Amino acid sequence: MPDVTAVDDELPVESLLLEDQAAAIAGVTLNAMRQMRVRGDGPPFVVVGRTRIRYEPEAFRAWLKTRTFKSMADYYAKDSARARTAELQRQVAGKVRAARWKKKPEAAAESTSE
């Protein structure tokens, strides 16, 4: 009879991380882990039964390493959509700052008294 406590020779079932353990290691809430799983940007997971989710430690570590960056520029460059969003936010913030500096003191006083 095969050993039911092991999926294969290298991965005993007991070594799989529970969902809450993985969340604690990543420093996020359990709900955040679930949202990442739904979006597809979380770590690879194992479905055990209908509702039990587990994580292989090595796959989880590998996922964490893919989320290691030297700067926020590196982080944004990884995902071009994220980079475009960040650039748009910078542009809007720059326009708001410029508008505030160009505003005349009289106009600023009028807008605060209303």
Distance bins in CASP14 RR format, pairs under 12 A and 6 or more apart:
PFRMAT RR
TARGET T0000
AUTHOR 0000-0000-0000
RMODE 2
METHOD distances of the structure
MODEL  1
2 8 0 0 0 0 0 1 0 0 0 0 0
2 9 0 0 0 0 0 1 0 0 0 0 0
3 9 0 0 0 0 1 0 0 0 0 0 0
3 11 0 0 0 0 0 1 0 0 0 0 0
3 12 0 0 0 0 1 0 0 0 0 0 0
3 13 0 0 0 0 1 0 0 0 0 0 0
3 14 0 0 0 0 0 1 0 0 0 0 0
4 12 0 0 0 0 0 1 0 0 0 0 0
4 13 0 0 0 0 1 0 0 0 0 0 0
4 14 0 0 0 0 0 1 0 0 0 0 0
5 11 0 0 0 0 0 1 0 0 0 0 0
5 12 1 0 1 0 0 0 0 0 0 0 0
5 13 1 0 1 0 0 0 0 0 0 0 0
5 14 1 0 0 1 0 0 0 0 0 0 0
5 15 0 0 0 0 0 1 0 0 0 0 0
5 16 0 0 0 0 0 1 0 0 0 0 0
6 12 1 0 1 0 0 0 0 0 0 0 0
6 13 1 0 0 1 0 0 0 0 0 0 0
6 14 0 0 0 0 1 0 0 0 0 0 0
6 15 0 0 0 0 1 0 0 0 0 0 0
6 16 0 0 0 0 0 1 0 0 0 0 0
7 13 1 0 0 1 0 0 0 0 0 0 0
7 14 0 0 0 0 0 1 0 0 0 0 0
7 15 0 0 0 0 1 0 0 0 0 0 0
7 16 0 0 0 0 1 0 0 0 0 0 0
7 46 0 0 0 0 1 0 0 0 0 0 0
7 48 0 0 0 0 1 0 0 0 0 0 0
7 54 0 0 0 0 0 1 0 0 0 0 0
7 56 0 0 0 0 1 0 0 0 0 0 0
8 15 0 0 0 0 0 1 0 0 0 0 0
8 56 0 0 0 0 0 1 0 0 0 0 0
10 56 0 0 0 0 0 1 0 0 0 0 0
10 57 0 0 0 0 0 1 0 0 0 0 0
10 58 0 0 0 0 1 0 0 0 0 0 0
11 17 0 0 0 0 0 1 0 0 0 0 0
11 46 0 0 0 0 1 0 0 0 0 0 0
11 54 0 0 0 0 0 1 0 0 0 0 0
11 55 0 0 0 0 0 1 0 0 0 0 0
11 56 1 0 0 1 0 0 0 0 0 0 0
11 57 0 0 0 0 1 0 0 0 0 0 0
11 58 0 0 0 0 1 0 0 0 0 0 0
11 59 0 0 0 0 0 1 0 0 0 0 0
12 54 0 0 0 0 0 1 0 0 0 0 0
12 56 0 0 0 0 0 1 0 0 0 0 0
12 57 0 0 0 0 0 1 0 0 0 0 0
13 46 0 0 0 0 1 0 0 0 0 0 0
13 48 1 0 0 1 0 0 0 0 0 0 0
13 52 0 0 0 0 0 1 0 0 0 0 0
13 54 0 0 0 0 1 0 0 0 0 0 0
13 56 0 0 0 0 0 1 0 0 0 0 0
14 48 0 0 0 0 0 1 0 0 0 0 0
14 54 0 0 0 0 0 1 0 0 0 0 0
14 57 0 0 0 0 0 1 0 0 0 0 0
15 21 0 0 0 0 0 1 0 0 0 0 0
15 46 0 0 0 0 0 1 0 0 0 0 0
15 54 0 0 0 0 1 0 0 0 0 0 0
15 55 0 0 0 0 0 1 0 0 0 0 0
15 56 1 0 0 1 0 0 0 0 0 0 0
15 57 1 0 0 1 0 0 0 0 0 0 0
15 58 0 0 0 0 1 0 0 0 0 0 0
15 59 0 0 0 0 0 1 0 0 0 0 0
15 60 0 0 0 0 0 1 0 0 0 0 0
16 22 0 0 0 0 1 0 0 0 0 0 0
16 43 0 0 0 0 0 1 0 0 0 0 0
16 44 0 0 0 0 0 1 0 0 0 0 0
16 45 0 0 0 0 1 0 0 0 0 0 0
16 46 1 0 0 1 0 0 0 0 0 0 0
16 47 0 0 0 0 0 1 0 0 0 0 0
16 48 1 0 0 1 0 0 0 0 0 0 0
16 52 0 0 0 0 1 0 0 0 0 0 0
16 53 0 0 0 0 1 0 0 0 0 0 0
16 54 1 1 0 0 0 0 0 0 0 0 0
16 55 1 0 0 1 0 0 0 0 0 0 0
16 56 1 0 0 1 0 0 0 0 0 0 0
16 57 1 0 0 1 0 0 0 0 0 0 0
16 58 0 0 0 0 0 1 0 0 0 0 0
16 59 0 0 0 0 1 0 0 0 0 0 0
16 60 0 0 0 0 1 0 0 0 0 0 0
17 23 0 0 0 0 1 0 0 0 0 0 0
17 24 0 0 0 0 1 0 0 0 0 0 0
17 25 1 0 0 1 0 0 0 0 0 0 0
17 26 0 0 0 0 0 1 0 0 0 0 0
17 33 0 0 0 0 0 1 0 0 0 0 0
17 43 0 0 0 0 1 0 0 0 0 0 0
17 44 0 0 0 0 0 1 0 0 0 0 0
17 45 0 0 0 0 1 0 0 0 0 0 0
17 46 0 0 0 0 1 0 0 0 0 0 0
17 48 0 0 0 0 0 1 0 0 0 0 0
17 52 0 0 0 0 0 1 0 0 0 0 0
17 53 0 0 0 0 1 0 0 0 0 0 0
17 54 1 0 0 1 0 0 0 0 0 0 0
17 55 1 0 1 0 0 0 0 0 0 0 0
17 56 1 0 0 1 0 0 0 0 0 0 0
17 57 1 0 1 0 0 0 0 0 0 0 0
17 58 0 0 0 0 0 1 0 0 0 0 0
17 59 0 0 0 0 1 0 0 0 0 0 0
17 60 1 0 0 1 0 0 0 0 0 0 0
17 61 0 0 0 0 0 1 0 0 0 0 0
17 63 0 0 0 0 0 1 0 0 0 0 0
17 64 0 0 0 0 0 1 0 0 0 0 0
18 24 0 0 0 0 1 0 0 0 0 0 0
18 25 0 0 0 0 0 1 0 0 0 0 0
18 30 0 0 0 0 1 0 0 0 0 0 0
18 33 0 0 0 0 0 1 0 0 0 0 0
18 45 0 0 0 0 0 1 0 0 0 0 0
18 46 0 0 0 0 0 1 0 0 0 0 0
18 48 0 0 0 0 0 1 0 0 0 0 0
18 52 0 0 0 0 1 0 0 0 0 0 0
18 53 0 0 0 0 1 0 0 0 0 0 0
18 54 1 0 0 1 0 0 0 0 0 0 0
18 55 0 0 0 0 1 0 0 0 0 0 0
18 57 0 0 0 0 0 1 0 0 0 0 0
18 60 0 0 0 0 0 1 0 0 0 0 0
19 25 0 0 0 0 0 1 0 0 0 0 0
19 26 0 0 0 0 0 1 0 0 0 0 0
19 28 0 0 0 0 0 1 0 0 0 0 0
19 29 0 0 0 0 0 1 0 0 0 0 0
19 30 1 0 0 1 0 0 0 0 0 0 0
19 31 0 0 0 0 0 1 0 0 0 0 0
19 32 0 0 0 0 0 1 0 0 0 0 0
19 33 1 0 0 1 0 0 0 0 0 0 0
19 34 1 0 0 1 0 0 0 0 0 0 0
19 36 0 0 0 0 0 1 0 0 0 0 0
19 37 0 0 0 0 1 0 0 0 0 0 0
19 42 0 0 0 0 0 1 0 0 0 0 0
19 43 0 0 0 0 0 1 0 0 0 0 0
19 45 0 0 0 0 1 0 0 0 0 0 0
19 46 0 0 0 0 0 1 0 0 0 0 0
19 47 0 0 0 0 0 1 0 0 0 0 0
19 48 0 0 0 0 0 1 0 0 0 0 0
19 51 0 0 0 0 1 0 0 0 0 0 0
19 52 0 0 0 0 1 0 0 0 0 0 0
19 53 1 0 1 0 0 0 0 0 0 0 0
19 54 1 0 0 1 0 0 0 0 0 0 0
19 55 1 0 0 1 0 0 0 0 0 0 0
19 60 0 0 0 0 0 1 0 0 0 0 0
20 26 0 0 0 0 0 1 0 0 0 0 0
20 27 0 0 0 0 0 1 0 0 0 0 0
20 28 0 0 0 0 0 1 0 0 0 0 0
20 29 0 0 0 0 1 0 0 0 0 0 0
20 30 1 0 1 0 0 0 0 0 0 0 0
20 31 0 0 0 0 0 1 0 0 0 0 0
20 32 0 0 0 0 0 1 0 0 0 0 0
20 33 0 0 0 0 1 0 0 0 0 0 0
20 34 0 0 0 0 0 1 0 0 0 0 0
20 52 0 0 0 0 0 1 0 0 0 0 0
20 53 0 0 0 0 0 1 0 0 0 0 0
20 54 0 0 0 0 0 1 0 0 0 0 0
20 55 0 0 0 0 0 1 0 0 0 0 0
21 27 0 0 0 0 0 1 0 0 0 0 0
21 30 0 0 0 0 0 1 0 0 0 0 0
21 33 0 0 0 0 0 1 0 0 0 0 0
21 43 0 0 0 0 0 1 0 0 0 0 0
21 53 0 0 0 0 0 1 0 0 0 0 0
21 54 0 0 0 0 1 0 0 0 0 0 0
21 55 1 0 0 1 0 0 0 0 0 0 0
21 57 0 0 0 0 1 0 0 0 0 0 0
21 60 0 0 0 0 1 0 0 0 0 0 0
22 28 0 0 0 0 1 0 0 0 0 0 0
22 29 0 0 0 0 0 1 0 0 0 0 0
22 30 0 0 0 0 1 0 0 0 0 0 0
22 32 0 0 0 0 0 1 0 0 0 0 0
22 33 1 0 0 1 0 0 0 0 0 0 0
22 34 0 0 0 0 0 1 0 0 0 0 0
22 36 0 0 0 0 0 1 0 0 0 0 0
22 37 0 0 0 0 1 0 0 0 0 0 0
22 42 0 0 0 0 1 0 0 0 0 0 0
22 43 1 0 0 1 0 0 0 0 0 0 0
22 44 0 0 0 0 0 1 0 0 0 0 0
22 45 0 0 0 0 1 0 0 0 0 0 0
22 46 0 0 0 0 0 1 0 0 0 0 0
22 53 0 0 0 0 1 0 0 0 0 0 0
22 54 0 0 0 0 1 0 0 0 0 0 0
22 55 1 0 1 0 0 0 0 0 0 0 0
22 56 0 0 0 0 0 1 0 0 0 0 0
22 57 0 0 0 0 1 0 0 0 0 0 0
22 59 0 0 0 0 0 1 0 0 0 0 0
22 60 1 0 1 0 0 0 0 0 0 0 0
22 61 0 0 0 0 0 1 0 0 0 0 0
22 63 0 0 0 0 1 0 0 0 0 0 0
22 64 0 0 0 0 1 0 0 0 0 0 0
23 29 1 0 0 1 0 0 0 0 0 0 0
23 30 1 0 1 0 0 0 0 0 0 0 0
23 31 0 0 0 0 1 0 0 0 0 0 0
23 32 1 0 0 1 0 0 0 0 0 0 0
23 33 1 0 1 0 0 0 0 0 0 0 0
23 34 0 0 0 0 1 0 0 0 0 0 0
23 35 0 0 0 0 0 1 0 0 0 0 0
23 36 0 0 0 0 1 0 0 0 0 0 0
23 37 0 0 0 0 0 1 0 0 0 0 0
23 42 0 0 0 0 0 1 0 0 0 0 0
23 43 0 0 0 0 0 1 0 0 0 0 0
23 45 0 0 0 0 0 1 0 0 0 0 0
23 53 0 0 0 0 0 1 0 0 0 0 0
23 55 0 0 0 0 1 0 0 0 0 0 0
23 60 0 0 0 0 0 1 0 0 0 0 0
24 30 0 0 0 0 1 0 0 0 0 0 0
24 32 0 0 0 0 0 1 0 0 0 0 0
24 33 0 0 0 0 1 0 0 0 0 0 0
24 55 0 0 0 0 0 1 0 0 0 0 0
24 60 0 0 0 0 0 1 0 0 0 0 0
25 33 0 0 0 0 0 1 0 0 0 0 0
25 43 0 0 0 0 1 0 0 0 0 0 0
25 55 0 0 0 0 1 0 0 0 0 0 0
25 57 0 0 0 0 1 0 0 0 0 0 0
25 60 1 0 0 1 0 0 0 0 0 0 0
25 61 0 0 0 0 1 0 0 0 0 0 0
25 63 0 0 0 0 0 1 0 0 0 0 0
25 64 1 0 0 1 0 0 0 0 0 0 0
26 32 0 0 0 0 1 0 0 0 0 0 0
26 33 1 0 0 1 0 0 0 0 0 0 0
26 36 0 0 0 0 1 0 0 0 0 0 0
26 37 0 0 0 0 0 1 0 0 0 0 0
26 42 0 0 0 0 1 0 0 0 0 0 0
26 43 1 0 0 1 0 0 0 0 0 0 0
26 55 0 0 0 0 1 0 0 0 0 0 0
26 60 0 0 0 0 1 0 0 0 0 0 0
26 61 0 0 0 0 0 1 0 0 0 0 0
26 63 0 0 0 0 1 0 0 0 0 0 0
26 64 1 0 0 1 0 0 0 0 0 0 0
26 67 0 0 0 0 1 0 0 0 0 0 0
27 33 0 0 0 0 1 0 0 0 0 0 0
27 36 0 0 0 0 0 1 0 0 0 0 0
27 64 0 0 0 0 0 1 0 0 0 0 0
27 67 0 0 0 0 0 1 0 0 0 0 0
28 34 0 0 0 0 0 1 0 0 0 0 0
28 35 0 0 0 0 1 0 0 0 0 0 0
28 36 1 0 0 1 0 0 0 0 0 0 0
28 37 0 0 0 0 0 1 0 0 0 0 0
28 41 0 0 0 0 0 1 0 0 0 0 0
28 42 0 0 0 0 1 0 0 0 0 0 0
28 43 0 0 0 0 0 1 0 0 0 0 0
28 64 0 0 0 0 0 1 0 0 0 0 0
28 67 0 0 0 0 0 1 0 0 0 0 0
29 35 0 0 0 0 1 0 0 0 0 0 0
29 36 0 0 0 0 0 1 0 0 0 0 0
30 36 0 0 0 0 0 1 0 0 0 0 0
30 37 0 0 0 0 0 1 0 0 0 0 0
30 53 0 0 0 0 0 1 0 0 0 0 0
31 37 0 0 0 0 0 1 0 0 0 0 0
31 38 0 0 0 0 0 1 0 0 0 0 0
32 38 0 0 0 0 0 1 0 0 0 0 0
32 39 0 0 0 0 0 1 0 0 0 0 0
32 41 0 0 0 0 0 1 0 0 0 0 0
32 42 0 0 0 0 1 0 0 0 0 0 0
33 39 0 0 0 0 0 1 0 0 0 0 0
33 40 0 0 0 0 0 1 0 0 0 0 0
33 41 0 0 0 0 0 1 0 0 0 0 0
33 42 1 0 0 1 0 0 0 0 0 0 0
33 43 0 0 0 0 1 0 0 0 0 0 0
33 45 0 0 0 0 1 0 0 0 0 0 0
33 53 0 0 0 0 1 0 0 0 0 0 0
33 54 0 0 0 0 0 1 0 0 0 0 0
33 55 0 0 0 0 1 0 0 0 0 0 0
33 60 0 0 0 0 0 1 0 0 0 0 0
33 63 0 0 0 0 0 1 0 0 0 0 0
34 40 0 0 0 0 0 1 0 0 0 0 0
34 42 0 0 0 0 1 0 0 0 0 0 0
34 45 0 0 0 0 0 1 0 0 0 0 0
34 51 0 0 0 0 0 1 0 0 0 0 0
34 53 0 0 0 0 1 0 0 0 0 0 0
35 41 0 0 0 0 1 0 0 0 0 0 0
35 42 0 0 0 0 1 0 0 0 0 0 0
36 42 1 1 0 0 0 0 0 0 0 0 0
36 43 1 0 0 1 0 0 0 0 0 0 0
36 44 0 0 0 0 0 1 0 0 0 0 0
36 45 0 0 0 0 1 0 0 0 0 0 0
36 53 0 0 0 0 0 1 0 0 0 0 0
36 55 0 0 0 0 0 1 0 0 0 0 0
36 60 0 0 0 0 0 1 0 0 0 0 0
36 63 0 0 0 0 1 0 0 0 0 0 0
36 67 0 0 0 0 0 1 0 0 0 0 0
37 43 0 0 0 0 1 0 0 0 0 0 0
37 44 0 0 0 0 1 0 0 0 0 0 0
37 45 1 0 0 1 0 0 0 0 0 0 0
37 46 0 0 0 0 0 1 0 0 0 0 0
37 47 0 0 0 0 0 1 0 0 0 0 0
37 53 1 0 0 1 0 0 0 0 0 0 0
37 54 0 0 0 0 0 1 0 0 0 0 0
37 55 0 0 0 0 1 0 0 0 0 0 0
37 63 0 0 0 0 0 1 0 0 0 0 0
38 45 0 0 0 0 0 1 0 0 0 0 0
38 53 0 0 0 0 0 1 0 0 0 0 0
40 63 0 0 0 0 0 1 0 0 0 0 0
41 63 0 0 0 0 1 0 0 0 0 0 0
41 66 0 0 0 0 0 1 0 0 0 0 0
41 67 0 0 0 0 1 0 0 0 0 0 0
41 78 0 0 0 0 0 1 0 0 0 0 0
41 79 0 0 0 0 1 0 0 0 0 0 0
41 81 0 0 0 0 0 1 0 0 0 0 0
41 82 0 0 0 0 0 1 0 0 0 0 0
42 53 0 0 0 0 0 1 0 0 0 0 0
42 55 0 0 0 0 1 0 0 0 0 0 0
42 59 0 0 0 0 0 1 0 0 0 0 0
42 60 0 0 0 0 1 0 0 0 0 0 0
42 62 0 0 0 0 0 1 0 0 0 0 0
42 63 1 0 0 1 0 0 0 0 0 0 0
42 64 0 0 0 0 0 1 0 0 0 0 0
42 66 0 0 0 0 1 0 0 0 0 0 0
42 67 0 0 0 0 1 0 0 0 0 0 0
43 53 0 0 0 0 0 1 0 0 0 0 0
43 54 0 0 0 0 0 1 0 0 0 0 0
43 55 1 0 1 0 0 0 0 0 0 0 0
43 56 0 0 0 0 1 0 0 0 0 0 0
43 57 0 0 0 0 0 1 0 0 0 0 0
43 58 0 0 0 0 0 1 0 0 0 0 0
43 59 1 0 0 1 0 0 0 0 0 0 0
43 60 1 0 1 0 0 0 0 0 0 0 0
43 61 0 0 0 0 1 0 0 0 0 0 0
43 62 0 0 0 0 1 0 0 0 0 0 0
43 63 1 1 0 0 0 0 0 0 0 0 0
43 64 1 0 0 1 0 0 0 0 0 0 0
43 65 0 0 0 0 0 1 0 0 0 0 0
43 66 0 0 0 0 1 0 0 0 0 0 0
43 67 0 0 0 0 1 0 0 0 0 0 0
44 53 0 0 0 0 0 1 0 0 0 0 0
44 54 0 0 0 0 0 1 0 0 0 0 0
44 55 1 0 0 1 0 0 0 0 0 0 0
44 56 1 0 0 1 0 0 0 0 0 0 0
44 57 0 0 0 0 0 1 0 0 0 0 0
44 58 0 0 0 0 1 0 0 0 0 0 0
44 59 1 0 1 0 0 0 0 0 0 0 0
44 60 1 0 0 1 0 0 0 0 0 0 0
44 61 0 0 0 0 0 1 0 0 0 0 0
44 62 0 0 0 0 1 0 0 0 0 0 0
44 63 1 0 0 1 0 0 0 0 0 0 0
44 64 0 0 0 0 0 1 0 0 0 0 0
44 66 0 0 0 0 0 1 0 0 0 0 0
45 52 0 0 0 0 0 1 0 0 0 0 0
45 53 1 0 1 0 0 0 0 0 0 0 0
45 54 1 0 0 1 0 0 0 0 0 0 0
45 55 1 0 1 0 0 0 0 0 0 0 0
45 56 0 0 0 0 1 0 0 0 0 0 0
45 59 0 0 0 0 1 0 0 0 0 0 0
45 60 0 0 0 0 1 0 0 0 0 0 0
45 63 0 0 0 0 1 0 0 0 0 0 0
46 52 0 0 0 0 1 0 0 0 0 0 0
46 53 1 0 0 1 0 0 0 0 0 0 0
46 54 1 0 1 0 0 0 0 0 0 0 0
46 55 1 0 0 1 0 0 0 0 0 0 0
46 56 1 0 0 1 0 0 0 0 0 0 0
46 57 0 0 0 0 0 1 0 0 0 0 0
46 58 0 0 0 0 0 1 0 0 0 0 0
46 59 0 0 0 0 1 0 0 0 0 0 0
46 60 0 0 0 0 0 1 0 0 0 0 0
47 53 1 0 0 1 0 0 0 0 0 0 0
47 54 1 0 0 1 0 0 0 0 0 0 0
47 55 0 0 0 0 0 1 0 0 0 0 0
48 54 1 0 1 0 0 0 0 0 0 0 0
48 55 0 0 0 0 0 1 0 0 0 0 0
48 56 0 0 0 0 0 1 0 0 0 0 0
53 60 0 0 0 0 0 1 0 0 0 0 0
54 60 0 0 0 0 1 0 0 0 0 0 0
55 61 0 0 0 0 1 0 0 0 0 0 0
55 62 0 0 0 0 0 1 0 0 0 0 0
55 63 0 0 0 0 1 0 0 0 0 0 0
55 64 0 0 0 0 0 1 0 0 0 0 0
56 62 0 0 0 0 1 0 0 0 0 0 0
56 63 0 0 0 0 1 0 0 0 0 0 0
57 63 0 0 0 0 0 1 0 0 0 0 0
57 64 0 0 0 0 0 1 0 0 0 0 0
58 64 0 0 0 0 0 1 0 0 0 0 0
58 65 0 0 0 0 0 1 0 0 0 0 0
59 65 0 0 0 0 0 1 0 0 0 0 0
59 66 0 0 0 0 0 1 0 0 0 0 0
60 66 0 0 0 0 0 1 0 0 0 0 0
60 67 0 0 0 0 0 1 0 0 0 0 0
61 67 0 0 0 0 0 1 0 0 0 0 0
61 68 0 0 0 0 0 1 0 0 0 0 0
62 68 0 0 0 0 0 1 0 0 0 0 0
66 74 0 0 0 0 0 1 0 0 0 0 0
66 75 0 0 0 0 0 1 0 0 0 0 0
66 78 0 0 0 0 1 0 0 0 0 0 0
66 79 0 0 0 0 0 1 0 0 0 0 0
67 74 0 0 0 0 0 1 0 0 0 0 0
67 75 0 0 0 0 1 0 0 0 0 0 0
67 78 0 0 0 0 1 0 0 0 0 0 0
67 79 0 0 0 0 0 1 0 0 0 0 0
68 74 0 0 0 0 1 0 0 0 0 0 0
68 75 0 0 0 0 1 0 0 0 0 0 0
68 78 0 0 0 0 0 1 0 0 0 0 0
69 75 1 0 1 0 0 0 0 0 0 0 0
69 76 0 0 0 0 1 0 0 0 0 0 0
69 77 0 0 0 0 1 0 0 0 0 0 0
69 78 1 0 0 1 0 0 0 0 0 0 0
69 79 0 0 0 0 0 1 0 0 0 0 0
69 82 0 0 0 0 0 1 0 0 0 0 0
70 77 0 0 0 0 0 1 0 0 0 0 0
70 78 0 0 0 0 0 1 0 0 0 0 0
71 77 0 0 0 0 1 0 0 0 0 0 0
71 78 0 0 0 0 0 1 0 0 0 0 0
72 78 0 0 0 0 0 1 0 0 0 0 0
72 82 0 0 0 0 0 1 0 0 0 0 0
72 83 0 0 0 0 0 1 0 0 0 0 0
72 86 0 0 0 0 1 0 0 0 0 0 0
72 90 0 0 0 0 0 1 0 0 0 0 0
73 82 0 0 0 0 0 1 0 0 0 0 0
73 83 0 0 0 0 1 0 0 0 0 0 0
73 86 0 0 0 0 1 0 0 0 0 0 0
73 87 0 0 0 0 0 1 0 0 0 0 0
73 90 0 0 0 0 0 1 0 0 0 0 0
74 82 0 0 0 0 0 1 0 0 0 0 0
74 83 0 0 0 0 0 1 0 0 0 0 0
75 82 1 0 0 1 0 0 0 0 0 0 0
75 83 0 0 0 0 1 0 0 0 0 0 0
75 86 0 0 0 0 1 0 0 0 0 0 0
76 82 1 0 1 0 0 0 0 0 0 0 0
76 83 1 0 1 0 0 0 0 0 0 0 0
76 84 0 0 0 0 1 0 0 0 0 0 0
76 85 0 0 0 0 1 0 0 0 0 0 0
76 86 1 0 1 0 0 0 0 0 0 0 0
76 87 0 0 0 0 1 0 0 0 0 0 0
76 88 0 0 0 0 0 1 0 0 0 0 0
76 89 0 0 0 0 0 1 0 0 0 0 0
76 90 0 0 0 0 0 1 0 0 0 0 0
77 83 1 0 1 0 0 0 0 0 0 0 0
77 84 0 0 0 0 0 1 0 0 0 0 0
77 86 0 0 0 0 1 0 0 0 0 0 0
77 87 0 0 0 0 0 1 0 0 0 0 0
78 86 0 0 0 0 0 1 0 0 0 0 0
79 85 0 0 0 0 1 0 0 0 0 0 0
79 86 0 0 0 0 1 0 0 0 0 0 0
80 86 0 0 0 0 0 1 0 0 0 0 0
80 87 0 0 0 0 0 1 0 0 0 0 0
81 87 0 0 0 0 0 1 0 0 0 0 0
81 88 0 0 0 0 0 1 0 0 0 0 0
82 88 0 0 0 0 0 1 0 0 0 0 0
82 89 0 0 0 0 0 1 0 0 0 0 0
83 89 0 0 0 0 0 1 0 0 0 0 0
83 90 0 0 0 0 0 1 0 0 0 0 0
84 90 0 0 0 0 0 1 0 0 0 0 0
84 91 0 0 0 0 0 1 0 0 0 0 0
85 91 0 0 0 0 0 1 0 0 0 0 0
85 92 0 0 0 0 0 1 0 0 0 0 0
86 92 0 0 0 0 0 1 0 0 0 0 0
86 93 0 0 0 0 0 1 0 0 0 0 0
87 93 0 0 0 0 0 1 0 0 0 0 0
87 94 0 0 0 0 0 1 0 0 0 0 0
88 94 0 0 0 0 0 1 0 0 0 0 0
88 95 0 0 0 0 0 1 0 0 0 0 0
89 95 0 0 0 0 0 1 0 0 0 0 0
89 96 0 0 0 0 0 1 0 0 0 0 0
90 96 0 0 0 0 0 1 0 0 0 0 0
90 97 0 0 0 0 0 1 0 0 0 0 0
91 97 0 0 0 0 0 1 0 0 0 0 0
91 98 0 0 0 0 0 1 0 0 0 0 0
92 98 0 0 0 0 0 1 0 0 0 0 0
92 99 0 0 0 0 0 1 0 0 0 0 0
93 99 0 0 0 0 0 1 0 0 0 0 0
93 100 0 0 0 0 0 1 0 0 0 0 0
94 100 0 0 0 0 1 0 0 0 0 0 0
94 101 0 0 0 0 1 0 0 0 0 0 0
94 102 0 0 0 0 0 1 0 0 0 0 0
95 101 0 0 0 0 0 1 0 0 0 0 0
95 102 0 0 0 0 0 1 0 0 0 0 0
96 102 0 0 0 0 0 1 0 0 0 0 0
96 103 0 0 0 0 0 1 0 0 0 0 0
97 103 0 0 0 0 0 1 0 0 0 0 0
99 107 0 0 0 0 0 1 0 0 0 0 0
99 108 0 0 0 0 0 1 0 0 0 0 0
99 111 0 0 0 0 0 1 0 0 0 0 0
100 107 0 0 0 0 0 1 0 0 0 0 0
100 108 0 0 0 0 1 0 0 0 0 0 0
100 111 0 0 0 0 0 1 0 0 0 0 0
101 108 0 0 0 0 0 1 0 0 0 0 0
102 108 0 0 0 0 0 1 0 0 0 0 0
103 109 0 0 0 0 0 1 0 0 0 0 0
103 110 0 0 0 0 0 1 0 0 0 0 0
103 111 0 0 0 0 1 0 0 0 0 0 0
103 112 0 0 0 0 0 1 0 0 0 0 0
104 110 0 0 0 0 1 0 0 0 0 0 0
104 111 0 0 0 0 0 1 0 0 0 0 0
105 111 0 0 0 0 0 1 0 0 0 0 0
105 112 0 0 0 0 0 1 0 0 0 0 0
106 112 0 0 0 0 0 1 0 0 0 0 0
106 113 0 0 0 0 0 1 0 0 0 0 0
107 113 0 0 0 0 0 1 0 0 0 0 0
107 114 0 0 0 0 0 1 0 0 0 0 0
108 114 0 0 0 0 0 1 0 0 0 0 0
END
